[in-house]
Amino acid sequence: MSQQQPHRSTPWQATRPDASMSLLTNVMNHSLDDGYAEAAERKAAAGTRGLPRTLRAKLGLAAGLVLAAVVVTVGAAQARISAPTLAKEREELIHRIEQGTAEADDQQKRVDALRDDVGTMQREALKQHGGDRTELSALLAGATQVSGPGVKLVLDDAKGAQSSGGGPRESSGFSDTGRLRDRDVQRVVNGLWAAGAEAIAVNGQRLISLSAIRAAGDAILVDNKPLAPPYTVLAVGDGRRLSTAFQDGADGQYLRVLQEDFGIRAKISTENEVRLPPAPSLTVRIAQPKAGAAGADGADTGKGTS
């Protein structure tokens, strides 16, 4: 009986001679470590990152120069676009300045003409009343007592007025304390002058062309003399007309606002006669030509009026 060969379910495969040397085989087939291989692949995928350092620096510099050129080009284009607008605004500003200067010159000419008219009327009035230039100068300088019809205006602080407060009403730092300010008295006095007052006194202090109304702390000074409320303002002139013109004018309306908004007390009345004292410590001197002291141009010399 013949012996049968055993049956194999799978075909037999010959083994490699180096099958028992798998570690050496792996080292030979993969000479580069897996980590280094991945790093090389990333470096190749990065493109320029794989370039030398000097080349990368040159590329960065070139990119910066291109960016700077773009910025300069855009700036130049914007400057060219805005140049006509700036030139137009400059021309408009120059035109406004020239126009304002011309208006100021016209106003100055008008002031000079009005000053000449006032001087002429003063001289005519002096001739009609038989006076001389010395009397007129003394009257205008406040060196003589004045009496005649006029108005009496009494100003006082609001009831319960505080003793201190900040700057003029026109300033942003103003705080209402119910007190009259030097600016308020200035506006009242200027309003009376504009309404036609011939002479004015405040609490017995005669006002002249050199008078100043200022403040020192809470006190109002007239020619450096402190005054206390109430402030009595006397003005010589046509009483009824003077009162009406003042109250209808801008400064009269300003006083009305002080009364309504800040509680300032004011009372104006027409007087048949008011008396204003002369300005204190004022000496009027008239220039007199000296004999044989004419200048080379023929003009007489002498001291001016003070």
C-alpha positions as CSV (number, residue, x, y, z in Angstrom):
1,M,0.0,0.0,0.0
2,S,1.4,3.2,-1.1
3,Q,1.9,6.0,1.3
4,Q,-0.1,9.2,0.6
5,Q,1.5,12.7,0.8
6,P,-0.1,15.0,3.4
7,H,-2.6,17.5,2.0
8,R,-1.7,21.3,2.3
9,S,-4.4,23.9,2.6
10,T,-2.2,26.8,1.5
11,P,0.5,26.9,-1.1
12,W,4.0,26.9,0.3
13,Q,6.1,30.0,-0.3
14,A,9.8,30.2,-0.1
15,T,11.2,32.5,2.6
16,R,13.8,35.3,1.9
17,P,17.3,34.5,3.0
18,D,17.4,37.7,5.1
19,A,14.1,37.0,6.8
20,S,15.8,36.5,10.1
21,M,17.6,39.9,9.8
22,S,14.5,42.2,9.7
23,L,16.2,44.9,11.8
24,L,19.2,45.2,9.4
25,T,16.8,45.1,6.4
26,N,14.8,48.0,7.8
27,V,17.9,50.1,8.4
28,M,19.0,49.5,4.9
29,N,15.7,50.3,3.3
30,H,15.0,53.4,5.5
31,S,18.4,55.0,5.9
32,L,16.8,58.4,6.9
33,D,14.9,58.6,10.2
34,D,11.2,59.1,9.9
35,G,11.3,62.4,11.8
36,Y,14.0,63.8,9.5
37,A,12.0,62.7,6.5
38,E,8.9,64.5,7.7
39,A,10.9,67.6,8.4
40,A,12.4,67.5,4.8
41,E,8.9,67.1,3.3
42,R,7.6,70.2,5.3
43,K,10.7,72.2,4.2
44,A,10.1,71.3,0.6
45,A,6.4,72.2,0.9
46,A,7.2,75.6,2.4
47,G,8.8,76.8,-0.8
48,T,10.8,80.0,0.0
49,R,11.3,78.8,3.5
50,G,13.7,76.4,2.1
51,L,15.8,79.1,0.5
52,P,19.1,80.2,1.9
53,R,19.0,82.9,4.6
54,T,20.7,85.6,2.5
55,L,18.1,85.1,-0.3
56,R,15.3,85.3,2.2
57,A,16.7,88.6,3.5
58,K,16.9,90.0,0.0
59,L,13.4,89.0,-0.8
60,G,12.2,90.6,2.4
61,L,14.0,93.9,1.6
62,A,12.6,93.9,-1.9
63,A,9.1,93.4,-0.5
64,G,9.6,96.3,1.9
65,L,10.8,98.6,-0.9
66,V,7.8,97.7,-3.0
67,L,5.5,98.5,0.0
68,A,7.3,101.8,0.6
69,A,7.0,102.7,-3.1
70,V,3.3,101.9,-3.0
71,V,2.8,104.1,0.1
72,V,4.7,107.0,-1.4
73,T,2.8,106.7,-4.7
74,V,-0.6,106.7,-2.9
75,G,0.5,109.6,-0.8
76,A,1.6,111.6,-3.8
77,A,-1.7,110.8,-5.6
78,Q,-3.7,112.0,-2.6
79,A,-1.7,115.2,-2.3
80,R,-2.3,115.9,-6.0
81,I,-6.0,115.3,-5.5
82,S,-6.2,117.5,-2.4
83,A,-3.9,120.3,-3.7
84,P,-6.7,122.2,-5.6
85,T,-8.9,122.1,-2.5
86,L,-6.2,123.5,-0.3
87,A,-5.4,126.2,-2.9
88,K,-9.1,127.2,-3.0
89,E,-9.3,127.4,0.8
90,R,-6.2,129.5,0.9
91,E,-7.6,131.9,-1.7
92,E,-10.9,132.1,0.2
93,L,-9.0,132.9,3.4
94,I,-6.9,135.6,1.7
95,H,-10.1,137.1,0.3
96,R,-11.7,137.2,3.7
97,I,-8.7,138.8,5.2
98,E,-8.6,141.5,2.5
99,Q,-12.3,142.1,2.8
100,G,-12.0,142.4,6.6
101,T,-9.1,144.8,6.3
102,A,-11.0,146.9,3.8
103,E,-14.0,147.0,6.1
104,A,-11.8,148.0,9.1
105,D,-10.3,150.8,7.0
106,D,-13.7,152.1,6.0
107,Q,-14.8,152.0,9.7
108,Q,-11.7,153.9,10.7
109,K,-12.4,156.6,8.0
110,R,-15.9,156.9,9.4
111,V,-14.6,157.3,12.9
112,D,-12.2,160.0,11.8
113,A,-15.0,161.8,10.0
114,L,-17.3,161.6,13.0
115,R,-14.5,162.8,15.3
116,D,-14.0,165.8,13.0
117,D,-17.8,166.5,13.0
118,V,-17.8,166.4,16.8
119,G,-14.9,168.8,17.1
120,T,-16.7,171.2,14.7
121,M,-19.9,171.1,16.7
122,Q,-18.1,171.6,19.9
123,R,-16.4,174.7,18.5
124,E,-19.7,176.0,17.2
125,A,-21.4,175.4,20.6
126,L,-18.5,177.2,22.3
127,K,-18.9,180.2,20.1
128,Q,-22.7,180.4,20.7
129,H,-22.3,180.3,24.4
130,G,-19.4,182.9,24.4
131,G,-17.0,180.5,26.0
132,D,-13.3,179.9,25.1
133,R,-11.3,176.9,24.4
134,T,-10.0,176.6,27.9
135,E,-13.5,176.3,29.3
136,L,-14.3,173.7,26.7
137,S,-11.2,171.6,27.5
138,A,-12.0,171.8,31.2
139,L,-15.6,170.7,30.6
140,L,-14.6,167.7,28.4
141,A,-11.8,166.7,30.8
142,G,-14.3,166.7,33.8
143,A,-12.4,169.3,35.7
144,T,-15.5,171.4,36.3
145,Q,-18.8,170.7,38.1
146,V,-21.7,170.0,35.8
147,S,-25.4,170.3,36.6
148,G,-28.6,170.0,34.5
149,P,-31.4,167.7,33.7
150,G,-30.6,164.0,33.3
151,V,-31.3,160.5,34.6
152,K,-30.6,158.6,37.8
153,L,-29.9,154.9,37.6
154,V,-29.5,152.9,40.8
155,L,-27.9,149.4,40.5
156,D,-27.7,146.9,43.3
157,D,-26.8,143.2,43.8
158,A,-29.5,140.6,43.9
159,K,-31.0,139.8,47.3
160,G,-29.0,137.2,49.2
161,A,-26.0,137.8,46.9
162,Q,-22.9,135.7,47.7
163,S,-19.6,137.2,48.4
164,S,-17.5,135.5,45.7
165,G,-17.8,134.1,42.2
166,G,-15.8,133.4,39.0
167,G,-15.0,135.7,36.0
168,P,-17.2,137.8,33.6
169,R,-20.6,136.6,32.5
170,E,-19.3,136.0,29.0
171,S,-16.7,133.5,30.2
172,S,-17.2,129.7,30.4
173,G,-16.1,129.7,34.0
174,F,-18.8,132.2,35.2
175,S,-20.8,131.2,38.2
176,D,-23.8,133.3,39.2
177,T,-23.5,134.8,42.7
178,G,-26.1,137.6,42.2
179,R,-23.5,140.3,42.3
180,L,-22.9,143.0,39.8
181,R,-19.6,142.8,37.9
182,D,-17.4,145.5,36.6
183,R,-18.3,144.4,33.1
184,D,-22.0,145.1,33.9
185,V,-21.3,148.6,35.1
186,Q,-19.1,149.2,32.1
187,R,-22.0,148.3,29.8
188,V,-24.4,150.5,31.6
189,V,-22.1,153.5,31.4
190,N,-21.3,152.9,27.8
191,G,-25.0,152.6,27.1
192,L,-25.7,156.0,28.7
193,W,-22.8,157.6,26.7
194,A,-24.3,156.1,23.5
195,A,-27.8,157.3,24.4
196,G,-26.5,160.9,24.5
197,A,-25.2,161.5,28.0
198,E,-23.0,164.6,28.3
199,A,-21.4,163.7,31.7
200,I,-21.6,160.7,34.0
201,A,-20.7,160.0,37.6
202,V,-20.8,156.7,39.5
203,N,-21.2,157.0,43.3
204,G,-19.8,160.5,43.1
205,Q,-16.8,159.5,40.9
206,R,-16.8,161.6,37.8
207,L,-16.0,159.7,34.6
208,I,-13.6,161.2,32.0
209,S,-11.9,160.0,28.9
210,L,-9.2,158.4,31.0
211,S,-11.5,156.7,33.5
212,A,-11.4,152.9,34.0
213,I,-13.9,150.6,35.6
214,R,-12.2,147.5,36.9
215,A,-12.6,144.8,39.6
216,A,-10.3,143.9,42.5
217,G,-11.7,140.8,44.1
218,D,-15.3,141.4,44.8
219,A,-15.0,145.2,44.7
220,I,-15.7,147.4,41.7
221,L,-13.1,150.1,41.1
222,V,-13.7,153.4,39.4
223,D,-10.4,155.1,38.7
224,N,-8.8,152.7,41.4
225,K,-11.3,153.8,44.0
226,P,-13.4,150.9,45.4
227,L,-17.1,151.4,45.4
228,A,-19.8,149.6,47.4
229,P,-23.3,148.8,46.3
230,P,-25.8,150.2,45.6
231,Y,-24.2,152.0,42.6
232,T,-25.8,155.3,41.8
233,V,-25.2,156.4,38.2
234,L,-26.0,160.0,37.4
235,A,-26.0,161.2,33.8
236,V,-26.6,164.7,32.5
237,G,-28.6,165.1,29.3
238,D,-32.1,165.3,28.0
239,G,-33.7,163.2,30.7
240,R,-36.7,161.7,28.9
241,R,-34.9,161.2,25.6
242,L,-31.8,159.8,27.4
243,S,-33.8,157.3,29.5
244,T,-35.8,156.1,26.4
245,A,-32.7,155.8,24.2
246,F,-30.8,153.8,26.9
247,Q,-33.6,151.4,27.7
248,D,-34.3,150.7,24.0
249,G,-30.6,150.2,23.2
250,A,-28.6,147.0,23.4
251,D,-27.1,147.9,26.8
252,G,-30.5,148.7,28.3
253,Q,-31.7,145.3,27.1
254,Y,-28.6,143.7,28.7
255,L,-29.6,145.3,32.0
256,R,-33.1,144.0,31.6
257,V,-31.6,140.4,31.2
258,L,-29.6,140.9,34.4
259,Q,-32.8,141.8,36.2
260,E,-34.8,138.9,34.9
261,D,-32.2,136.1,34.9
262,F,-29.8,137.0,37.7
263,G,-32.0,139.1,40.1
264,I,-30.0,142.2,39.7
265,R,-31.9,145.2,41.0
266,A,-32.1,148.4,38.9
267,K,-34.2,151.5,38.9
268,I,-34.0,154.4,36.5
269,S,-35.7,157.8,36.8
270,T,-35.8,161.1,35.0
271,E,-34.5,164.0,37.1
272,N,-35.0,167.7,36.5
273,E,-31.5,168.5,37.8
274,V,-28.5,166.4,38.7
275,R,-25.2,167.6,39.9
276,L,-21.9,166.0,39.0
277,P,-18.7,166.8,40.9
278,P,-15.5,167.5,39.0
279,A,-13.0,164.7,38.6
280,P,-10.7,164.6,41.6
281,S,-7.0,165.5,41.4
282,L,-7.2,166.6,37.8
283,T,-5.4,169.6,36.5
284,V,-6.0,170.8,33.0
285,R,-3.0,172.5,31.3
286,I,-3.3,174.2,28.0
287,A,-0.3,174.4,25.7
288,Q,1.0,177.9,25.2
289,P,3.6,178.9,22.6
290,K,6.9,180.2,23.9
291,A,8.2,183.5,22.5
292,G,10.7,182.8,19.8
293,A,10.5,179.1,20.4
294,A,9.1,178.1,17.0
295,G,10.6,175.0,15.5
296,A,12.5,174.8,12.3
297,D,9.3,173.7,10.5
298,G,7.4,176.7,11.9
299,A,5.4,174.8,14.5
300,D,5.0,176.2,18.0
301,T,6.2,174.1,20.8
302,G,4.7,173.7,24.2
303,K,3.3,171.1,26.7
304,G,0.2,169.2,25.6
305,T,-3.1,169.0,27.4
306,S,-3.1,166.5,30.2
